[in-house]
Amino acid sequence: MSFAIGILPQDVPRGVAVTAPDEVDKAFDKFVALGDYTGPCLTEFKWSDLSDFQIEMQIDDAGTLFLLRNKDGQLVKNRYAAGKKMCVVAGELRSTDVIFAGNSNSKIATIDSKGKVTQGQYFEGMKEAFSYTDKNVVWPAKHFWANWMVDLGEAGDESTLKFTSFRPIRKRNVRIAAPDYALVSKLLIGKNKKEMEVFYLSEPDKSVSLKKNDGGLLYVPESGRVCLFGTNYAFQANDEGIKDNYLNKEKEEYIFGRTLQECPKGR
């Protein structure tokens, strides 16, 4: 098995090793190891530990090739992690790829006020609750918001009335909608650690630039998968990701913890 890791810049003299400080090297190895958690849980990574070095991730069917590059894009080291795949809480999905309330018999299902799942087609109540703009396109960040973040409030609370039917499901600690992330073929975290370049699996030849003001948080939905957060400034959640001030632990708006746990320490 071979991997294309790019051509090094022509101005690198032959025989001259491209290296990184020990602390950057250790940070890179720590990032690669994040896929060891089983999830669903949250973990943290201090992007500042990478200094001005960059991480590129190339994802295939078997795992992820992690590449550490310096600020000029020169390759320092690479590691292939079999069984570990990166993902992003952002982007779009087709509705036919979505399962509501863990219902395995019907990929599109309705949920009544008692939390009962009924097999059937897409319906307006679900569209309203998740604020979808197209009946065939859904946003995984909206799913993440509903699964782990939205305050369902008390019965009759008008501000969360459209989520009333999800309350029994949340109490069972079941995902309201899945998946709550998008698959990617390539990720680039450059010198500006507040942004990332994403190549979605659905469009592997087209890159999208996303804001990454995530407070250093990453989402582990299941074993071997680690998701970075895309962020936006205007909405709770949309195709660009989660509103950034909900992901920053230093701000009062940080509201995780109702159901989603932090990954165990010591890894």
C-alpha positions in Angstrom: 0.0 0.0 0.0 1.4 3.4 -1.0 0.3 7.0 -0.4 0.9 10.2 -2.3 2.3 12.7 0.2 3.1 15.5 -2.2 6.3 16.8 -3.7 8.6 18.7 -1.4 9.5 22.3 -2.5 12.4 22.5 -4.9 14.4 24.9 -2.6 15.1 22.2 0.0 18.7 21.2 -0.4 19.3 17.4 -0.8 20.4 15.7 2.3 19.0 18.5 4.6 16.5 17.0 7.1 13.3 18.9 7.8 12.7 18.6 11.5 10.4 19.9 14.2 11.0 20.7 17.9 10.4 17.9 20.3 7.3 19.6 21.8 5.7 19.8 18.3 6.6 16.2 17.5 4.9 15.1 20.7 1.9 17.2 20.0 1.6 15.6 16.6 1.7 12.1 18.1 -0.9 13.1 20.6 -3.2 14.3 17.9 -2.9 11.0 16.0 -3.7 9.1 19.2 -7.1 10.9 19.8 -8.9 8.1 17.8 -8.3 5.7 20.7 -11.4 6.8 22.5 -14.7 4.9 22.1 -17.2 7.8 22.3 -19.5 9.5 22.1 -17.5 12.0 24.1 -15.6 15.3 23.8 -11.9 15.8 24.0 -9.4 18.7 23.7 -6.3 19.5 21.8 -4.2 22.6 22.2 -3.5 23.7 18.6 -1.0 26.2 19.9 1.3 23.2 20.8 1.9 22.8 17.1 3.4 26.3 17.0 3.5 27.4 13.3 3.5 23.8 12.0 0.6 22.4 10.0 -1.3 19.1 10.0 -2.7 17.5 6.8 -5.0 14.5 7.0 -5.7 12.3 4.0 -8.6 9.8 4.7 -9.2 6.6 2.8 -11.4 3.5 3.4 -8.9 2.0 5.8 -7.8 4.9 7.9 -6.0 8.3 7.9 -2.6 9.4 6.8 -1.4 12.2 9.1 1.3 14.5 7.8 3.2 17.1 9.8 4.5 20.0 7.7 6.4 23.2 8.6 5.1 26.7 7.7 6.5 26.4 4.2 4.6 23.1 3.6 7.7 20.9 3.8 7.0 17.4 5.1 8.5 16.7 8.5 7.0 13.3 9.3 3.9 11.2 8.6 2.0 8.4 10.3 -0.7 6.2 9.0 -3.4 5.3 11.5 -5.3 2.3 10.4 -9.0 2.3 11.5 -8.9 5.9 12.5 -11.0 8.3 10.3 -11.4 12.1 10.7 -14.7 13.9 10.2 -16.2 17.3 10.6 -19.3 18.6 12.4 -20.4 20.8 9.5 -21.3 20.4 5.8 -24.3 18.7 4.2 -25.9 15.3 4.0 -28.6 13.9 1.8 -31.8 13.0 3.7 -31.6 9.4 2.5 -28.4 9.0 4.5 -30.1 10.1 7.8 -31.6 8.0 10.5 -33.9 9.6 13.1 -34.1 8.4 16.7 -31.9 5.4 15.9 -34.7 3.8 13.9 -33.0 1.1 11.8 -36.1 0.0 9.8 -36.7 3.3 8.1 -34.1 5.9 7.2 -36.6 8.7 7.3 -39.1 8.5 10.2 -41.6 10.6 12.0 -41.6 11.1 15.8 -44.9 11.8 17.6 -45.3 13.8 20.8 -44.8 10.7 22.9 -41.5 9.9 21.3 -42.9 7.1 19.3 -41.1 6.5 16.0 -43.3 5.8 13.0 -41.9 4.5 9.7 -42.6 6.9 6.9 -41.4 9.7 4.7 -39.9 13.1 5.5 -42.4 15.3 7.2 -42.8 19.1 7.9 -42.5 18.8 11.7 -38.9 17.4 11.4 -38.1 20.0 8.8 -39.2 22.8 11.1 -37.4 21.4 14.1 -34.1 21.2 12.3 -34.6 24.3 10.2 -33.8 22.5 7.0 -34.0 24.6 3.9 -34.3 21.8 1.4 -36.2 18.6 2.0 -33.5 16.5 0.5 -30.5 18.2 2.2 -29.8 18.1 5.9 -27.0 19.6 8.1 -25.1 17.3 10.5 -24.3 20.3 12.7 -28.1 20.7 13.2 -28.2 17.0 14.3 -25.3 17.6 16.7 -27.1 20.6 18.2 -30.3 18.6 18.7 -28.5 15.5 20.1 -26.2 17.2 22.6 -26.8 21.0 23.0 -30.2 22.4 22.6 -32.0 23.1 25.9 -35.4 21.3 25.5 -36.8 23.4 28.3 -40.1 22.6 30.0 -43.3 21.3 28.4 -45.1 24.3 26.9 -42.0 26.5 26.6 -42.7 28.3 23.3 -39.0 28.8 22.6 -38.4 25.0 22.4 -41.9 23.8 21.5 -40.8 22.4 18.2 -38.4 20.1 20.1 -41.1 18.8 22.5 -41.4 15.5 20.8 -37.7 14.9 21.2 -37.7 15.1 25.0 -38.5 11.4 25.7 -35.7 10.4 23.3 -33.2 12.7 25.0 -34.0 11.1 28.3 -33.2 7.7 26.9 -29.8 9.1 25.9 -30.5 8.2 22.3 -29.4 10.3 19.4 -32.3 12.1 17.9 -30.7 12.2 14.5 -27.7 10.5 13.0 -25.1 11.0 11.7 -24.2 14.2 13.4 -21.0 14.7 11.4 -19.9 14.7 7.7 -17.3 12.4 6.2 -14.3 14.0 4.6 -11.5 12.8 2.3 -8.9 15.4 3.3 -8.4 18.0 6.1 -5.8 20.8 6.3 -5.0 22.8 9.5 -2.6 25.5 8.5 -0.6 28.2 10.2 -3.9 30.0 11.1 -5.3 27.5 13.6 -8.6 29.3 13.5 -9.4 27.9 10.0 -9.3 24.6 8.2 -9.6 23.5 4.6 -12.1 20.6 4.1 -12.6 18.2 1.2 -15.9 16.4 1.7 -16.2 12.8 0.7 -19.2 13.7 -1.4 -17.0 16.2 -3.4 -13.4 15.1 -2.9 -12.0 17.5 -5.5 -13.7 20.6 -4.1 -12.3 22.3 -1.0 -14.3 24.4 1.5 -12.8 26.8 4.0 -14.3 26.6 7.5 -13.8 28.7 10.6 -12.5 26.7 13.5 -13.0 28.9 16.6 -13.7 25.7 18.6 -12.0 26.3 21.9 -9.8 23.3 21.2 -12.7 20.8 21.3 -13.0 17.7 19.2 -16.0 15.3 19.0 -15.5 11.5 19.2 -18.8 10.0 18.0 -17.5 6.4 18.0 -14.4 4.3 18.2 -11.8 5.3 15.6 -13.5 8.5 14.5 -12.6 12.0 15.5 -14.4 15.1 14.3 -13.3 18.7 14.2 -15.8 21.4 14.6 -16.6 23.9 12.0 -17.9 27.2 13.5 -20.1 30.1 12.5 -20.9 33.5 14.0 -24.6 33.9 13.2 -26.6 30.7 13.9 -26.8 28.0 16.5 -25.9 25.5 13.8 -25.9 25.5 10.0 -23.9 24.0 7.2 -20.7 25.8 8.4 -21.0 24.2 11.9 -21.8 25.2 15.4 -22.0 28.8 16.7 -18.5 29.5 18.0 -19.4 30.9 21.4 -21.1 27.6 22.3 -17.8 25.8 21.8 -15.5 28.0 23.8 -15.1 26.8 27.4 -14.1 30.3 28.5 -17.6 31.7 27.8 -20.8 31.4 29.7 -22.6 30.1 26.7 -20.7 26.8 26.9 -23.6 24.3 27.5 -22.3 20.8 26.9 -22.6 18.3 29.7 -26.3 17.5 29.7 -25.7 14.2 28.0 -22.4 14.3 26.1 -19.5 13.3 28.4 -15.8 14.4 28.2 -13.5 11.6 27.0 -11.6 9.8 29.9 -8.4 11.5 30.9 -5.0 10.0 30.7 -4.9 9.0 27.1 
